[in-house]
Amino acid sequence: MESTRKGLRSGDLEKDTYERLTCAECQEYLDTENDPDEVGRVRVCPECGREWKEVG
């Protein structure tokens, strides 16, 4: 699982005009999974299931 910053740089993720993250393959907005035991959040594409970690 890579970070959302790396995903944006590599082209796997895109931001729309409202700064929402979308999966470049599926063009779907990412869902957020919060685990209270971990630092940060996990962003998941509902279509393909790929995950990115968002810290801070």
Rosetta blueprint (number, residue, H / E / L):
1 M L
2 E E
3 S E
4 T H
5 R H
6 K H
7 G H
8 L H
9 R H
10 S H
11 G L
12 D L
13 L E
14 E E
15 K E
16 D L
17 T L
18 Y L
19 E L
20 R L
21 L E
22 T E
23 C E
24 A L
25 E L
26 C L
27 Q L
28 E L
29 Y E
30 L L
31 D E
32 T E
33 E E
34 N L
35 D L
36 P L
37 D L
38 E L
39 V L
40 G L
41 R E
42 V E
43 R E
44 V E
45 C L
46 P L
47 E L
48 C L
49 G L
50 R L
51 E E
52 W E
53 K E
54 E E
55 V L
56 G L
